[in-house]
Amino acid sequence: MGRTGYTCIRHVFCSLNVLIWLSACGLLGIALWLRLANTGIANLAPQYNFTSADLILFAIGCVTFIIAFFGCCGAWFQSRFMLITYFSLVIMLFLAEFMIGALAFVFRENVSRTLKDELLFGIHNHYNITREPGTLPALWDHIHQGLHCCGVRDYTDWFGIDAWPSEDRVPDSCCIKRERYCGRLDPEGRNKELWYKEGCTSAIQTWMVTRLHVLGTAGLVVGFLQLFGLITSMILFCTVRSKRSAHTYKSYETANT
């Protein structure tokens, strides 16, 4: 490979990993903000706090930060050790993504059932009338109003919960036209017609299906970046080795490129 092509690949690879590294820093910042602000979604599934948004973002940010660090430093300092470490980490990340995707597809029914059970558990045992930011009532209000749904399966999920054990009522956010106390049944029970009938599980599934093209595009972009990183890191790894064994290697030192 000529000097111009080698230098171009090295700089592009390094620049790309700098951008990824900055993105990882942004994810870590968002995760820290979610943790400090207590606005994670862990309250929706109280028994599975490890799935909260802040912890997920923190884990993704840390992994991305480490991988991008090895890629950037390996390209800039022409370190074969860092380049092969970067290659190995990307391979492991790719395999982990494939395994998680395969398991999610195979056990999709169990995952869906478990999610429904956890959401119902949170509604029946942890819901209260406090509406501070990040609390369970505030999160459900946001879901109801944003997706135009009520409850997990339907609005009857709210009947007789611990917050109102002797009442068949729903949060006011379940009302199509939200008003104070609109979630309480009138003596004839006619205001049920003013509530959203569809459960939020169905609404979330519909929302995801209508945005599959966005998820597909994001998946293709991530896959392309991973493939580009794998190919480029191996090219640089092999080229650095050959140039170190050549008499002209000094002309490709970092200070002269």
C-alpha positions in Angstrom: 0.0 0.0 0.0 1.3 3.4 -0.9 2.0 6.1 1.6 -1.0 8.3 0.6 -3.5 5.4 0.8 -2.1 4.2 4.1 -2.2 7.6 5.7 -5.7 8.3 4.4 -7.0 5.0 5.9 -5.3 5.6 9.2 -6.6 9.2 9.5 -10.2 8.2 8.5 -10.2 5.3 10.9 -8.8 7.5 13.7 -11.3 10.3 13.0 -14.2 7.8 13.0 -13.2 6.4 16.4 -12.8 9.9 17.8 -16.4 10.6 16.9 -17.5 7.3 18.4 -15.5 8.1 21.5 -17.2 11.5 21.8 -20.6 9.8 21.3 -19.7 7.4 24.1 -18.9 10.3 26.4 -22.3 11.8 25.6 -24.0 8.5 26.5 -22.2 8.4 29.8 -23.2 12.0 30.5 -26.9 11.1 29.7 -26.7 8.0 31.9 -25.3 10.1 34.8 -28.0 12.7 34.4 -30.7 10.0 34.4 -29.2 8.5 37.6 -29.0 11.8 39.4 -32.4 13.1 38.2 -34.0 9.7 39.1 -35.9 9.7 35.9 -35.1 6.1 34.8 -37.7 3.6 33.8 -36.8 1.1 36.5 -40.0 2.0 38.4 -42.1 0.4 35.6 -40.6 -3.0 36.5 -39.6 -2.8 40.2 -38.2 -6.3 40.4 -35.8 -5.7 37.4 -34.0 -2.5 38.3 -30.9 -3.6 36.3 -32.9 -2.9 33.1 -33.3 0.8 33.9 -32.5 3.2 31.1 -29.6 4.8 33.0 -27.8 1.5 33.6 -28.3 0.4 30.1 -26.9 3.6 28.7 -24.0 3.5 31.1 -23.1 0.0 30.1 -23.3 0.8 26.4 -21.3 4.0 26.9 -18.5 2.2 28.8 -18.2 -0.6 26.2 -18.2 2.0 23.3 -15.7 4.2 25.1 -13.2 1.4 25.6 -13.5 0.1 22.0 -13.2 3.5 20.5 -10.2 4.3 22.7 -8.3 1.3 21.5 -9.2 2.0 17.9 -8.2 5.6 18.0 -5.0 5.1 19.9 -4.1 2.1 17.8 -4.4 4.0 14.6 -2.7 7.1 15.7 0.2 5.5 17.5 0.3 2.6 15.0 0.2 0.1 17.8 -0.4 -3.5 16.6 -1.4 -4.5 20.2 -4.2 -1.9 20.3 -5.3 -2.6 16.8 -5.7 -6.4 17.5 -7.4 -5.6 20.8 -9.8 -3.3 18.9 -10.4 -6.1 16.4 -11.1 -8.7 19.1 -13.4 -6.4 21.0 -15.5 -5.6 17.9 -15.7 -9.3 17.1 -16.9 -10.0 20.7 -19.4 -7.1 20.5 -20.8 -8.4 17.1 -21.2 -11.9 18.6 -22.9 -10.6 21.7 -25.3 -8.6 19.5 -26.1 -11.6 17.4 -26.6 -13.8 20.5 -28.9 -11.3 22.2 -30.9 -10.8 19.0 -31.2 -14.6 18.5 -32.3 -15.2 22.1 -34.8 -12.4 21.9 -36.3 -13.8 18.8 -36.4 -17.4 20.1 -37.8 -16.4 23.5 -39.9 -13.4 22.3 -43.1 -14.8 23.7 -41.6 -15.4 27.1 -40.0 -12.0 27.1 -43.3 -10.4 26.2 -45.1 -12.4 28.9 -42.5 -11.5 31.5 -42.7 -7.8 30.6 -46.5 -7.8 31.0 -46.3 -9.5 34.3 -43.8 -7.1 35.6 -45.7 -4.1 34.5 -48.9 -5.4 36.1 -46.9 -6.1 39.3 -45.7 -2.5 39.3 -49.2 -1.2 38.8 -50.9 -3.3 41.5 -48.2 -3.1 44.2 -46.2 0.1 43.6 -48.5 2.7 42.1 -49.4 5.6 44.3 -50.9 9.1 43.9 -47.6 10.9 44.2 -46.6 12.5 40.9 -43.1 13.6 41.3 -40.8 13.5 38.2 -39.6 10.0 37.6 -42.2 8.3 39.9 -44.4 5.5 38.6 -47.5 7.6 38.3 -45.7 10.3 36.3 -44.2 7.6 34.0 -47.6 6.0 33.4 -49.2 9.4 32.7 -46.6 10.0 30.1 -47.2 6.6 28.5 -51.0 7.0 28.5 -51.0 10.4 27.0 -48.2 9.8 24.5 -49.4 6.4 23.1 -53.2 7.0 23.7 -53.6 3.8 25.7 -54.5 2.7 29.2 -53.1 -0.1 31.4 -51.0 -3.0 30.2 -53.7 -5.2 28.6 -56.6 -2.7 28.9 -58.1 -0.2 31.4 -59.3 -3.0 33.7 -55.7 -3.5 34.9 -56.2 -0.4 37.1 -59.3 -1.8 38.9 -58.8 -2.6 42.6 -55.1 -1.9 42.8 -53.4 -1.2 46.1 -53.7 2.6 45.6 -57.5 2.3 45.5 -58.4 -1.3 46.5 -62.2 -0.9 46.6 -62.6 1.2 43.5 -62.9 0.5 39.8 -61.1 3.5 38.4 -58.2 4.5 36.3 -55.7 7.4 36.3 -57.0 10.6 34.9 -54.3 10.3 32.1 -56.4 7.4 30.7 -59.1 9.8 29.7 -59.3 10.8 26.0 -60.0 14.3 27.2 -58.2 14.6 30.5 -60.0 16.4 33.3 -59.8 16.2 37.1 -61.4 13.0 38.4 -62.4 11.8 34.9 -60.9 8.4 35.7 -63.5 7.7 38.4 -66.7 5.9 37.4 -70.0 7.8 37.6 -73.0 6.1 39.2 -74.1 4.7 35.8 -70.6 3.8 34.6 -71.1 5.7 31.4 -67.8 7.6 31.5 -65.9 4.4 30.6 -66.5 5.4 27.0 -64.3 8.4 27.6 -61.3 6.2 28.4 -58.7 4.7 26.1 -59.7 1.1 25.4 -56.4 -0.2 24.0 -53.7 -1.5 26.4 -50.2 0.0 26.2 -48.5 -3.3 25.3 -50.4 -3.3 22.0 -49.8 0.4 21.5 -46.0 -0.1 22.1 -45.9 -3.0 19.6 -47.8 -1.0 17.0 -45.4 2.0 17.6 -42.4 -0.3 17.0 -43.9 -1.9 13.9 -44.5 1.5 12.3 -40.9 2.4 12.9 -39.2 -0.7 11.8 -37.6 1.1 8.9 -35.9 3.4 11.4 -34.7 0.4 13.4 -33.5 -1.3 10.2 -31.6 1.7 9.1 -29.9 2.1 12.5 -29.0 -1.6 12.4 -27.5 -1.3 8.9 -25.5 1.8 10.0 -24.1 0.1 13.1 -23.3 -3.1 11.1 -21.5 -1.1 8.4 -19.4 0.8 11.0 -18.5 -2.5 12.7 -17.6 -4.1 9.4 -15.5 -1.0 8.4 -13.8 -1.1 11.8 -12.9 -4.8 11.4 -11.5 -4.5 7.9 -9.7 -1.3 8.5 -8.1 -2.4 11.8 -6.8 -5.6 10.1 -5.4 -3.6 7.1 -3.6 -1.2 9.5 -2.4 -4.2 11.6 -0.9 -5.9 8.6 0.5 -2.7 7.0 2.2 -1.6 10.2 3.9 -4.9 10.4 5.1 -4.8 6.9 6.3 -1.2 7.2 8.2 -1.9 10.3 10.1 -4.6 8.5 10.8 -2.3 5.6 13.7 0.2 5.4 11.3 3.0 4.6 9.2 2.6 7.8 10.7 5.8 9.3 8.9 7.9 6.7 5.6 6.7 8.1 6.2 7.7 11.7 3.4 9.6 13.3 5.4 12.8 13.4 5.8 12.8 9.6 2.2 11.9 8.6 
